[in-house]
């Protein structure tokens, strides 16, 4: 490209949020919602962003988000801006299984520069879960193409993070369960959340080649686990309490191994059609681990008194919350999470 200034991906003036593998000229992601922030001067901004099939969103100067699919080094983020200072927020909208995104930096107008980045927030949250955590079906008509109607940044986790003035990391995979994935045969032999949690990128295969994640690359102050719906999608085989609790305990212990001092909050899956005993199984598992010495482990029920969400809050399936339903979840959790974390 002629008459432009190239800013490499490794510039210290570019901020990355979520699980990224970073180097001087290339930053990659593929786990859940991730995002980038930067301040710049000039009248245009182009990204060198390679991605096959993923949707992203961009906001310039805190304006409305624009949804787009990357076009390699010709991914235009903004044009015809007034001269002066601007900021960009670049967010991946689709979840990790859709593939690895590769970001190689920005192109600015010739002789324009990146400015110092904005101050980072003092709080960070991580969200672990399934399609509900990933924001599946929350952004369009229910019959739209699955990955075209997912806005991970508007799932309940990111909405909750913003309510608490926190940055976030999301690990949400559609169809994934604690011990049984959607459409998986019994007994489950596929990758489950406890398997993939230590990986930088999503993969459907357990392999020593999967890059391992270092939590110090994006340390968090609290972790919220919201999973269990897909374990009950096989009408011919439902997990027993012992099976489910064993798998849930393994998940918590895996998360705890990488985050020895971070509060972990387990929440009840939101669909009210799930058997009520799942709430008891998760609560009992948390209590057992508390008794074994994990005092930074907590449980929040969602449907104990009555269903938290109504039919109108879902994308026509009583399972996947719309953005409005996700907001209800975030509002319900806001004070409870605040109290647990002492914020």
Beta strands, then each sheet from edge to edge (+ up, - down):
strand 1: 4-8
strand 2: 15-17
strand 3: 21-22
strand 4: 27-29
strand 5: 35-41
strand 6: 45-50
strand 7: 56-60
strand 8: 66-68
strand 9: 72-78
strand 10: 85-92
strand 11: 101-109
strand 12: 114-115
strand 13: 124-129
strand 14: 167-172
strand 15: 222-226
strand 16: 263-267
strand 17: 297-300
sheet 1: 1+ 11- 4+ 3-
sheet 2: 1+ 11- 6+ 9-
sheet 3: 2+ 5- 10+ 7- 8+
sheet 4: 2+ 5- 12+
sheet 5: 14+ 13+ 15+ 16+ 17+
end
